[in-house]
Amino acid sequence: MYGLWKPRVLGAWRVPPTGPAILAVNHSHNIDGPMLMGTAPRPVHFLIKAEAFVGPLDPFLTGIGQVKVDRTTADRAAIGNALGVLERGGVLGIFPEGTRGEGDFASLRSGLAYFAVRSGAPVVPVAVLGSAERRSRLIGALPPLRSRVDVVFGDPFEAGDGSGRRTRAALDEATVRVQKRLTDHLAEAKRLTGR
């Protein structure tokens, strides 16, 4: 990432140095995940759609510990593998909107709240800014080479309400809390970076 673009990383010290953590990342471009993997202070295991595990990418993604997800069903193996990352004290990366979009955290799914409440791991909001603002003339799907991409880490927080409840209502409430924290972080990251 540092060879192709100019990442500016702000607040990486906010990621807990040990123990489980969940990085909740906005997602507006294909390079958002690799950019975070290349700039985060700890190894990140992302939930990645099964369609990405093709050809030589399959052994590569598997080898670096990424978690394959079948998005057409409730993938119990992927859920178990993701919880396993957290149980071993690792860092799980999640795009809470489930897919690329505007990157504004407007339509969160409940998966992030489920993993946070179930594991008790703190959630660290992350804003990747500049990856989708302009397109390169050489490769239209990528930002221009050597352009600046900002990666802004926010303060960790607990998604649950402290009650330990795991009911559907508790997860819905946690999702609302998480969405507010992520949206607030994104606004602050834009203010800090001037984007």
Summary of the structure (lengths in Angstrom):
residues: 195
radius of gyration: 16.1
end to end distance: 19.9
largest distance: 52.6
contacts: 617
relative contact order: 0.22
helix: 35%
strand: 19%
